[in-house]
Amino acid sequence: MPKKQKIASTKKKKTTAPKKKTMTKKPMTKKTPTKKTQTKKTSPKQVVAAAKKPKTGKTIKLAPRARKIQDIKKKLIGQKKILLLGAMEARNELPEQTVFSDLGDQASAEIDRNFMLKIKGRERKLIKKIEEAVERIDEGIFGICDKCGEEIDIRRLEARPVTTMCIECKTVQEEEEKLREG
């Protein structure tokens, strides 16, 4: 009997590792991926445009020309920002009129200053043309010649987005200017 008691007592003394929890397997179900929704800021124009769209559930794709015009609009807005930043920097850096003892230095400083002012004047006119082009895009009349009313080729619009005339009308205008000058 003592042997049996020894075995019983050793069983009590044995320490067992904690049992690992085993997960019961659930039946496999097909999971559908969930889409993450992104919140986009919508402008009032986008809200109005969305309200005008037919609610058939189909999305309307832009025509290639309309898509390119929207790309041109983005370029114009970016170019305007760059020009405005350059104008702010130039305003701070524009040299004031200073009097030099040497007339050559005085003349050189004035030429440099006038040159900078001339460049900034041209940039100011370009900013105005950019604003007008963006306005025409918003109104839906961008890319239509002011003289003949025909569509301006998209390649011309990409090369010179602030243009208001097709290449034929512009060529005629430039020839008339040459005749007046000559």
Rosetta constraint file for C-alpha pairs under 8 A:
AtomPair CA 1 CA 5 HARMONIC 6.41 0.50
AtomPair CA 2 CA 6 HARMONIC 6.24 0.50
AtomPair CA 3 CA 7 HARMONIC 6.43 0.50
AtomPair CA 4 CA 8 HARMONIC 6.18 0.50
AtomPair CA 5 CA 9 HARMONIC 5.98 0.50
AtomPair CA 6 CA 10 HARMONIC 6.13 0.50
AtomPair CA 7 CA 11 HARMONIC 6.27 0.50
AtomPair CA 8 CA 12 HARMONIC 6.56 0.50
AtomPair CA 9 CA 13 HARMONIC 6.38 0.50
AtomPair CA 10 CA 14 HARMONIC 6.19 0.50
AtomPair CA 42 CA 46 HARMONIC 5.97 0.50
AtomPair CA 42 CA 47 HARMONIC 6.70 0.50
AtomPair CA 43 CA 47 HARMONIC 6.46 0.50
AtomPair CA 44 CA 48 HARMONIC 6.27 0.50
AtomPair CA 45 CA 49 HARMONIC 6.06 0.50
AtomPair CA 46 CA 50 HARMONIC 5.96 0.50
AtomPair CA 47 CA 51 HARMONIC 6.18 0.50
AtomPair CA 48 CA 52 HARMONIC 6.38 0.50
AtomPair CA 49 CA 53 HARMONIC 6.48 0.50
AtomPair CA 62 CA 66 HARMONIC 5.84 0.50
AtomPair CA 62 CA 67 HARMONIC 5.79 0.50
AtomPair CA 63 CA 67 HARMONIC 6.13 0.50
AtomPair CA 64 CA 68 HARMONIC 6.18 0.50
AtomPair CA 65 CA 69 HARMONIC 6.17 0.50
AtomPair CA 65 CA 154 HARMONIC 7.17 0.50
AtomPair CA 66 CA 70 HARMONIC 6.29 0.50
AtomPair CA 67 CA 71 HARMONIC 6.38 0.50
AtomPair CA 68 CA 72 HARMONIC 6.16 0.50
AtomPair CA 68 CA 154 HARMONIC 7.86 0.50
AtomPair CA 69 CA 73 HARMONIC 6.21 0.50
AtomPair CA 69 CA 137 HARMONIC 7.53 0.50
AtomPair CA 70 CA 74 HARMONIC 6.41 0.50
AtomPair CA 71 CA 75 HARMONIC 6.37 0.50
AtomPair CA 72 CA 76 HARMONIC 6.12 0.50
AtomPair CA 72 CA 157 HARMONIC 7.94 0.50
AtomPair CA 72 CA 158 HARMONIC 6.64 0.50
AtomPair CA 72 CA 161 HARMONIC 6.87 0.50
AtomPair CA 73 CA 77 HARMONIC 6.22 0.50
AtomPair CA 73 CA 134 HARMONIC 6.15 0.50
AtomPair CA 73 CA 137 HARMONIC 7.27 0.50
AtomPair CA 74 CA 78 HARMONIC 6.22 0.50
AtomPair CA 75 CA 79 HARMONIC 6.05 0.50
AtomPair CA 76 CA 80 HARMONIC 6.09 0.50
AtomPair CA 76 CA 130 HARMONIC 6.19 0.50
AtomPair CA 76 CA 134 HARMONIC 7.29 0.50
AtomPair CA 76 CA 161 HARMONIC 7.61 0.50
AtomPair CA 77 CA 81 HARMONIC 6.34 0.50
AtomPair CA 77 CA 130 HARMONIC 7.72 0.50
AtomPair CA 77 CA 134 HARMONIC 7.79 0.50
AtomPair CA 78 CA 82 HARMONIC 6.38 0.50
AtomPair CA 79 CA 83 HARMONIC 6.21 0.50
AtomPair CA 80 CA 84 HARMONIC 6.12 0.50
AtomPair CA 80 CA 127 HARMONIC 5.99 0.50
AtomPair CA 80 CA 130 HARMONIC 6.86 0.50
AtomPair CA 81 CA 85 HARMONIC 6.19 0.50
AtomPair CA 82 CA 86 HARMONIC 6.17 0.50
AtomPair CA 83 CA 87 HARMONIC 6.11 0.50
AtomPair CA 83 CA 123 HARMONIC 6.89 0.50
AtomPair CA 83 CA 127 HARMONIC 7.26 0.50
AtomPair CA 84 CA 88 HARMONIC 6.29 0.50
AtomPair CA 85 CA 89 HARMONIC 6.32 0.50
AtomPair CA 86 CA 90 HARMONIC 6.04 0.50
AtomPair CA 87 CA 91 HARMONIC 6.08 0.50
AtomPair CA 87 CA 120 HARMONIC 6.99 0.50
AtomPair CA 88 CA 92 HARMONIC 6.58 0.50
AtomPair CA 89 CA 93 HARMONIC 6.20 0.50
AtomPair CA 90 CA 94 HARMONIC 5.52 0.50
AtomPair CA 94 CA 113 HARMONIC 7.38 0.50
AtomPair CA 94 CA 116 HARMONIC 7.79 0.50
AtomPair CA 95 CA 113 HARMONIC 6.72 0.50
AtomPair CA 97 CA 109 HARMONIC 7.89 0.50
AtomPair CA 97 CA 110 HARMONIC 7.39 0.50
AtomPair CA 98 CA 106 HARMONIC 7.67 0.50
AtomPair CA 99 CA 106 HARMONIC 6.43 0.50
AtomPair CA 100 CA 105 HARMONIC 6.23 0.50
AtomPair CA 100 CA 106 HARMONIC 5.23 0.50
AtomPair CA 101 CA 105 HARMONIC 7.76 0.50
AtomPair CA 101 CA 106 HARMONIC 7.57 0.50
AtomPair CA 102 CA 106 HARMONIC 6.35 0.50
AtomPair CA 103 CA 107 HARMONIC 6.10 0.50
AtomPair CA 104 CA 108 HARMONIC 6.15 0.50
AtomPair CA 105 CA 109 HARMONIC 6.14 0.50
AtomPair CA 106 CA 110 HARMONIC 6.30 0.50
AtomPair CA 107 CA 111 HARMONIC 6.18 0.50
AtomPair CA 108 CA 112 HARMONIC 6.26 0.50
AtomPair CA 109 CA 113 HARMONIC 6.18 0.50
AtomPair CA 110 CA 114 HARMONIC 6.04 0.50
AtomPair CA 111 CA 115 HARMONIC 6.01 0.50
AtomPair CA 112 CA 116 HARMONIC 6.27 0.50
AtomPair CA 113 CA 117 HARMONIC 6.26 0.50
AtomPair CA 114 CA 118 HARMONIC 6.07 0.50
AtomPair CA 115 CA 119 HARMONIC 6.30 0.50
AtomPair CA 116 CA 120 HARMONIC 6.21 0.50
AtomPair CA 117 CA 121 HARMONIC 6.06 0.50
AtomPair CA 118 CA 122 HARMONIC 6.37 0.50
AtomPair CA 119 CA 123 HARMONIC 6.27 0.50
AtomPair CA 120 CA 124 HARMONIC 6.09 0.50
AtomPair CA 121 CA 125 HARMONIC 6.43 0.50
AtomPair CA 122 CA 126 HARMONIC 6.24 0.50
AtomPair CA 123 CA 127 HARMONIC 6.16 0.50
AtomPair CA 124 CA 128 HARMONIC 6.43 0.50
AtomPair CA 125 CA 129 HARMONIC 6.33 0.50
AtomPair CA 126 CA 130 HARMONIC 6.10 0.50
AtomPair CA 127 CA 131 HARMONIC 6.23 0.50
AtomPair CA 128 CA 132 HARMONIC 6.30 0.50
AtomPair CA 129 CA 133 HARMONIC 6.15 0.50
AtomPair CA 129 CA 162 HARMONIC 5.93 0.50
AtomPair CA 130 CA 134 HARMONIC 6.22 0.50
AtomPair CA 130 CA 162 HARMONIC 6.00 0.50
AtomPair CA 131 CA 135 HARMONIC 6.16 0.50
AtomPair CA 132 CA 136 HARMONIC 6.20 0.50
AtomPair CA 132 CA 162 HARMONIC 7.90 0.50
AtomPair CA 133 CA 137 HARMONIC 6.26 0.50
AtomPair CA 133 CA 142 HARMONIC 6.83 0.50
AtomPair CA 133 CA 161 HARMONIC 7.37 0.50
AtomPair CA 133 CA 162 HARMONIC 5.62 0.50
AtomPair CA 134 CA 138 HARMONIC 6.28 0.50
AtomPair CA 135 CA 139 HARMONIC 6.23 0.50
AtomPair CA 136 CA 140 HARMONIC 6.04 0.50
AtomPair CA 136 CA 141 HARMONIC 5.24 0.50
AtomPair CA 136 CA 142 HARMONIC 4.80 0.50
AtomPair CA 137 CA 141 HARMONIC 6.13 0.50
AtomPair CA 137 CA 142 HARMONIC 4.76 0.50
AtomPair CA 143 CA 151 HARMONIC 5.71 0.50
AtomPair CA 143 CA 152 HARMONIC 5.06 0.50
AtomPair CA 143 CA 153 HARMONIC 7.64 0.50
AtomPair CA 143 CA 154 HARMONIC 7.66 0.50
AtomPair CA 143 CA 157 HARMONIC 6.97 0.50
AtomPair CA 143 CA 164 HARMONIC 7.19 0.50
AtomPair CA 144 CA 149 HARMONIC 5.71 0.50
AtomPair CA 144 CA 150 HARMONIC 5.65 0.50
AtomPair CA 144 CA 151 HARMONIC 4.53 0.50
AtomPair CA 144 CA 152 HARMONIC 5.58 0.50
AtomPair CA 144 CA 164 HARMONIC 7.11 0.50
AtomPair CA 144 CA 165 HARMONIC 7.39 0.50
AtomPair CA 144 CA 166 HARMONIC 7.81 0.50
AtomPair CA 145 CA 149 HARMONIC 4.78 0.50
AtomPair CA 145 CA 150 HARMONIC 5.47 0.50
AtomPair CA 145 CA 151 HARMONIC 6.12 0.50
AtomPair CA 145 CA 152 HARMONIC 6.02 0.50
AtomPair CA 145 CA 164 HARMONIC 5.59 0.50
AtomPair CA 145 CA 165 HARMONIC 4.40 0.50
AtomPair CA 145 CA 166 HARMONIC 5.44 0.50
AtomPair CA 146 CA 164 HARMONIC 5.89 0.50
AtomPair CA 146 CA 165 HARMONIC 5.74 0.50
AtomPair CA 147 CA 165 HARMONIC 6.61 0.50
AtomPair CA 147 CA 169 HARMONIC 6.75 0.50
AtomPair CA 148 CA 169 HARMONIC 7.43 0.50
AtomPair CA 150 CA 166 HARMONIC 7.56 0.50
AtomPair CA 151 CA 166 HARMONIC 7.36 0.50
AtomPair CA 152 CA 156 HARMONIC 6.96 0.50
AtomPair CA 152 CA 157 HARMONIC 6.98 0.50
AtomPair CA 152 CA 165 HARMONIC 6.94 0.50
AtomPair CA 152 CA 166 HARMONIC 4.84 0.50
AtomPair CA 152 CA 167 HARMONIC 7.59 0.50
AtomPair CA 153 CA 157 HARMONIC 6.54 0.50
AtomPair CA 153 CA 166 HARMONIC 7.11 0.50
AtomPair CA 154 CA 158 HARMONIC 6.14 0.50
AtomPair CA 155 CA 159 HARMONIC 6.22 0.50
AtomPair CA 156 CA 160 HARMONIC 5.89 0.50
AtomPair CA 156 CA 161 HARMONIC 7.40 0.50
AtomPair CA 156 CA 166 HARMONIC 7.87 0.50
AtomPair CA 156 CA 167 HARMONIC 7.67 0.50
AtomPair CA 157 CA 161 HARMONIC 4.47 0.50
AtomPair CA 157 CA 162 HARMONIC 7.45 0.50
AtomPair CA 157 CA 163 HARMONIC 6.87 0.50
AtomPair CA 165 CA 169 HARMONIC 6.07 0.50
AtomPair CA 165 CA 170 HARMONIC 5.84 0.50
AtomPair CA 166 CA 170 HARMONIC 6.17 0.50
AtomPair CA 167 CA 171 HARMONIC 6.04 0.50
AtomPair CA 168 CA 172 HARMONIC 6.39 0.50
AtomPair CA 169 CA 173 HARMONIC 6.21 0.50
AtomPair CA 170 CA 174 HARMONIC 6.19 0.50
AtomPair CA 171 CA 175 HARMONIC 6.23 0.50
AtomPair CA 172 CA 176 HARMONIC 6.25 0.50
AtomPair CA 173 CA 177 HARMONIC 6.30 0.50
AtomPair CA 174 CA 178 HARMONIC 6.30 0.50
AtomPair CA 175 CA 179 HARMONIC 6.35 0.50
AtomPair CA 176 CA 180 HARMONIC 6.32 0.50
AtomPair CA 177 CA 181 HARMONIC 6.22 0.50
AtomPair CA 178 CA 182 HARMONIC 5.96 0.50
